[in-house]
């Protein structure tokens, strides 16, 4: 946002040594996950006496995921707190006593009006295993990214693998993956080199992922709240979108879904969706190597002889970077920069590896 304040992050899977080095010069804002923040408090990585404000984002979800002990520990180690901000997309959450909220003020930004930009359609599956119906649905949809929600981690991997086997490039995303793999798959989804992502409810909230036209419920969640969160990934900011519920003909709808829905017939025989127009290029250097977005863009355009229109989203991390490059230009780019140096140093630059589950 260009505030010029120092901001650091800490989370599981991120280099603890890098975090400790960053905290040597205290930031104005520290953003982290409950587990890693607790770890740093145990290590006494930074002075807590001057911390006046604590923000607990997705507070309701954190309680559901079992982070109560960690949040209790964090708050107990911050003796100078003057303000606590709890953010939640759902209401009526009981605030535990350890938060020590005195006379809280509630700010409600929800809208009572029904989201007219969102349409919900029912897709009936003739079989209990709905993979073929999902495949035919994807072949029937207009081009564009889609999130496919499942209720279990292992199912996301199975569905992703089967769709890849059928010829639709698909990735999966869930909380059991390594942090590095989760970040890589989200980079590809954001930059348009992957159109379909099979995920658990982990992707329903709090992720920096693009606006999309399609949300598909392969499984319906247990609660209406999670159903709303999933659907919130489309039809945002005045855009329109569609949520699809794939349901076995003999299964009953949960109670939170009422009323008649339009049934969308899907038929076999439609051609496969077009593959993504971009591929993700991996660069073995990032911010800590003194590389920035301009360095990578300039290198690809000048040394790689890439046309500006062939370069998409560029993301620079601490020690690695990713760039979306039009698929038709990748081979020429890699050939042109094979022996070239960027800012006087040779980096490994290649097509980013995929995270794909093999299905026998």
C-alpha positions in Angstrom: 0.0 0.0 0.0 3.0 2.3 0.0 2.8 3.2 3.7 6.6 2.9 4.1 6.1 1.1 7.4 8.2 -2.0 7.9 6.0 -5.2 7.7 7.2 -8.7 8.4 5.4 -12.1 8.2 5.9 -15.3 10.1 4.2 -18.7 9.5 4.9 -22.4 9.5 7.0 -23.5 6.5 8.7 -20.1 6.2 12.4 -19.9 7.1 12.7 -19.3 10.9 16.2 -18.0 10.4 14.9 -15.3 7.9 12.2 -14.4 10.4 14.6 -14.0 13.3 16.9 -11.8 11.1 13.9 -9.7 10.1 12.8 -9.3 13.7 16.3 -8.0 14.7 15.0 -4.7 13.5 11.5 -4.6 14.8 8.7 -4.0 12.3 5.8 -1.6 12.7 3.5 -4.5 11.8 4.0 -8.2 12.3 1.6 -10.6 10.6 1.6 -14.3 11.5 -0.1 -17.5 12.1 -1.0 -18.5 15.7 1.5 -21.4 15.9 4.5 -19.5 14.6 3.7 -16.4 16.6 3.6 -18.5 19.7 7.0 -20.0 18.7 8.5 -16.5 18.5 7.0 -15.5 21.8 8.6 -18.6 23.4 11.9 -17.7 21.9 11.5 -14.0 22.9 12.4 -13.1 19.4 11.1 -9.5 19.9 10.1 -7.1 22.7 6.4 -7.3 23.5 6.3 -4.3 25.9 5.6 -1.7 23.2 2.8 -3.7 21.4 -0.4 -1.8 21.9 -2.7 -3.3 19.2 -3.6 -6.9 18.3 -5.8 -7.9 15.4 -7.2 -11.5 15.2 -8.3 -12.0 11.6 -10.8 -14.8 10.8 -11.3 -15.2 14.6 -14.3 -17.5 14.3 -12.4 -19.9 11.9 -9.3 -19.9 14.2 -11.5 -21.2 17.0 -13.0 -23.9 14.8 -9.5 -25.0 13.7 -8.4 -25.4 17.3 -6.1 -22.4 17.8 -7.6 -21.4 21.1 -4.6 -22.4 23.2 -2.2 -20.5 20.9 -4.4 -17.3 20.9 -4.6 -17.5 24.7 -0.8 -17.8 24.9 -0.3 -14.8 22.5 -2.6 -12.5 24.4 -1.2 -13.5 27.8 2.3 -12.5 26.5 1.3 -9.0 25.4 1.0 -7.1 28.7 0.7 -3.6 27.0 -2.3 -4.3 24.9 -4.7 -1.4 24.6 -6.8 -2.4 21.7 -8.0 -5.7 20.4 -9.7 -6.1 17.0 -11.5 -9.3 16.2 -12.6 -9.8 12.6 -15.1 -12.4 11.6 -17.4 -13.0 8.6 -20.0 -14.6 10.8 -21.8 -13.2 13.8 -22.8 -14.5 17.3 -19.4 -15.9 18.0 -18.8 -16.3 21.8 -15.6 -14.4 22.7 -13.5 -16.4 25.2 -12.7 -14.7 28.5 -8.9 -14.8 27.8 -9.3 -12.2 25.1 -10.2 -9.7 27.9 -12.6 -7.6 25.8 -14.2 -4.9 27.9 -17.2 -3.1 26.5 -16.6 -4.2 22.9 -18.0 -2.1 20.1 -19.4 -4.1 17.1 -19.0 -2.8 13.6 -21.3 -4.7 11.2 -20.4 -4.4 7.5 -22.7 -7.1 6.2 -25.4 -6.4 3.7 -28.9 -7.5 4.2 -29.7 -7.5 0.5 -29.6 -10.7 -1.4 -26.7 -10.9 -3.8 -28.5 -10.7 -7.1 -25.2 -11.1 -9.1 -24.9 -14.7 -7.8 -26.9 -17.5 -9.4 -27.0 -21.1 -8.0 -27.6 -24.0 -10.2 -28.1 -27.7 -9.5 -26.3 -30.4 -11.5 -27.7 -33.8 -11.0 -25.4 -36.8 -11.1 -26.8 -40.2 -12.2 -24.1 -41.9 -10.2 -23.0 -41.6 -6.5 -19.4 -41.1 -7.7 -19.8 -37.7 -9.3 -16.5 -37.5 -11.1 -17.9 -38.0 -14.6 -20.6 -35.4 -14.0 -17.9 -32.9 -12.8 -15.9 -33.6 -15.9 -18.8 -33.0 -18.2 -19.7 -29.8 -16.3 -16.2 -28.4 -16.7 -16.3 -29.2 -20.4 -19.6 -27.2 -20.6 -18.6 -24.1 -18.8 -17.4 -20.8 -20.3 -13.7 -20.3 -20.1 -12.4 -19.0 -16.8 -11.0 -20.1 -13.4 -13.1 -22.3 -11.2 -12.8 -23.5 -7.6 -14.0 -27.0 -6.9 -14.8 -27.6 -3.2 -14.6 -30.9 -1.4 -14.9 -31.8 2.2 -11.8 -34.0 2.6 -8.1 -33.6 1.8 -7.7 -37.0 0.2 -10.7 -36.4 -2.1 -9.2 -33.2 -3.4 -6.1 -35.1 -4.5 -8.1 -37.9 -6.0 -10.4 -35.6 -8.0 -7.5 -33.5 -9.2 -5.6 -36.6 -10.3 -8.6 -38.0 -12.2 -9.3 -34.8 -14.0 -5.7 -34.6 -15.0 -5.9 -38.1 -16.3 -9.0 -37.1 -18.3 -7.1 -34.3 -19.9 -8.2 -31.2 -17.8 -5.2 -29.5 -16.1 -6.1 -29.3 -12.5 -4.3 -28.7 -9.2 -5.3 -29.3 -5.6 -5.0 -27.3 -2.4 -5.5 -28.3 1.3 -4.1 -27.8 4.7 -2.1 -31.0 4.7 0.3 -29.8 2.0 3.7 -28.4 2.6 3.6 -24.6 2.7 5.9 -24.4 -0.3 3.5 -26.5 -2.4 0.5 -24.5 -1.3 2.2 -21.2 -2.3 3.3 -22.6 -5.7 -0.2 -23.8 -6.6 -1.8 -20.5 -5.6 0.8 -18.6 -7.7 -0.2 -20.7 -10.7 -3.9 -20.2 -10.0 -3.5 -16.4 -9.6 -1.5 -15.9 -12.7 -3.7 -17.8 -15.1 -1.4 -20.8 -15.7 -3.9 -23.0 -13.9 -7.7 -22.7 -14.3 -9.1 -25.4 -12.0 -8.3 -25.8 -8.4 -9.8 -28.6 -6.2 -9.8 -27.5 -2.6 -11.1 -27.9 0.9 -12.8 -25.0 2.8 -9.2 -23.7 3.4 -9.6 -21.7 0.1 -13.0 -20.3 1.1 -11.6 -17.5 3.2 -8.6 -15.2 3.6 -6.7 -16.1 0.4 -5.4 -13.7 -2.2 -7.0 -15.4 -5.2 -8.5 -13.8 -8.2 -12.2 -13.2 -9.0 -13.7 -16.1 -10.8 -16.9 -17.0 -12.6 -17.5 -20.5 -11.2 -17.6 -22.1 -7.8 -18.4 -25.8 -7.8 -19.6 -27.7 -4.8 -18.5 -31.3 -5.4 -19.5 -31.8 -1.8 -21.7 -29.5 0.2 -20.4 -28.3 3.5 -21.9 -29.1 6.9 -23.0 -25.5 7.6 -24.7 -22.7 5.9 -21.8 -20.4 6.9 -19.2 -22.3 5.0 -21.6 -22.5 2.0 -21.8 -18.7 2.0 -18.1 -18.4 2.3 -17.4 -20.7 -0.6 -19.9 -18.8 -2.8 -18.3 -15.6 -1.8 -15.4 -16.4 -4.1 -17.5 -15.4 -7.0 -19.9 -12.6 -7.8 -17.8 -10.1 -5.9 -17.4 -6.3 -6.3 -20.3 -5.9 -8.8 -19.2 -8.9 -10.9 -21.6 -11.8 -11.7 -20.9 -15.5 -11.0 -22.4 -18.9 -10.6 -22.3 -21.6 -7.9 -22.9 -25.1 -9.0 -24.1 -27.9 -6.7 -23.3 -31.4 -8.0 -25.7 -33.8 -6.3 -26.4 -37.5 -6.6 -30.1 -37.8 -7.6 -31.0 -39.8 -4.5 -29.2 -37.6 -2.0 -31.2 -35.1 0.1 -30.2 -31.5 0.3 -29.1 -30.1 3.6 -31.7 -28.0 5.5 -29.9 -24.7 4.9 -30.7 -24.9 1.2 -34.3 -24.2 0.5 -36.4 -23.4 -2.5 -36.3 -24.6 -6.0 -33.1 -24.3 -7.9 -32.6 -24.2 -11.7 -31.3 -27.6 -12.8 -28.5 -27.4 -15.3 -28.4 -30.4 -17.7 -24.9 -31.4 -18.7 -24.3 -33.9 -21.5 -21.2 -35.9 -22.6 -19.4 -35.2 -25.8 -18.3 -31.6 -25.3 -14.7 -30.8 -26.1 -12.1 -30.4 -23.4 -11.6 -26.9 -22.0 -8.7 -25.0 -23.7 -5.5 -25.3 -21.7 -4.2 -22.3 -19.9 -2.6 -19.7 -22.1 0.2 -19.1 -19.7 2.9 -21.1 -17.9 4.7 -20.3 -14.7 8.4 -19.7 -14.8 10.4 -20.2 -11.6 13.4 -18.0 -10.7 15.7 -19.1 -7.9 16.1 -15.6 -6.4 13.9 -13.1 -4.6 13.8 -10.0 -2.4 16.6 -11.2 -0.1 18.8 -11.6 -3.2 18.2 -8.0 -4.0 15.8 -8.9 -6.9 12.6 -7.0 -7.6 9.8 -7.2 -10.1 11.4 -4.6 -12.4 14.7 -6.6 -12.5 12.9 -9.7 -13.7 10.6 -7.9 -16.2 13.6 -6.1 -17.7 15.7 -9.3 -17.9 12.9 -11.2 -19.6 12.2 -8.4 -22.1 15.8 -7.5 -22.9 17.8 -10.7 -22.6 14.9 -13.1 -23.1 13.6 -11.0 -26.1 10.1 -11.5 -24.7 7.4 -9.3 -26.0 5.7 -7.2 -23.3 2.3 -8.7 -24.2 3.7 -12.2 -23.5 4.5 -11.5 -19.8 1.8 -11.8 -17.2 1.8 -11.6 -13.4 5.2 -11.5 -11.7 5.5 -12.4 -7.9 8.7 -11.9 -5.9 9.1 -13.9 -2.7 12.0 -13.8 -0.2 14.2 -16.2 -2.0 12.3 -17.3 -5.1 10.1 -15.6 -7.8 7.5 -16.6 -10.3 6.5 -15.1 -13.6 3.6 -16.0 -15.9 4.7 -16.2 -19.5 2.6 -17.0 -22.5 2.9 -20.7 -23.3 3.9 -20.2 -26.9 6.9 -18.0 -25.8 8.3 -20.1 -23.0 10.7 -22.2 -25.1 12.2 -19.2 -26.9 12.6 -17.3 -23.6 14.4 -20.1 -21.8 16.7 -20.6 -24.8 17.6 -16.9 -24.9 18.4 -16.6 -21.2 20.2 -19.9 -20.7 23.7 -18.4 -20.4 22.7 -14.9 -19.3 23.1 -13.3 -15.8 20.6 -11.1 -14.0 22.2 -8.3 -12.1 25.6 -10.0 -12.4 24.5 -13.4 -11.0 23.4 -16.6 -12.7 20.0 -17.8 -11.4 18.2 -21.1 -12.1 15.2 -20.2 -14.3 12.8 -23.0 -15.5 9.2 -24.0 -15.8 7.8 -24.3 -12.3 7.2 -27.8 -11.2 3.6 -29.0 -10.8 2.0 -30.5 -7.7 -0.1 -33.3 -9.2 -1.3 -36.4 -7.5 -0.8 -39.5 -9.6 -3.8 -41.7 -9.8 -3.3 -45.4 -10.8 
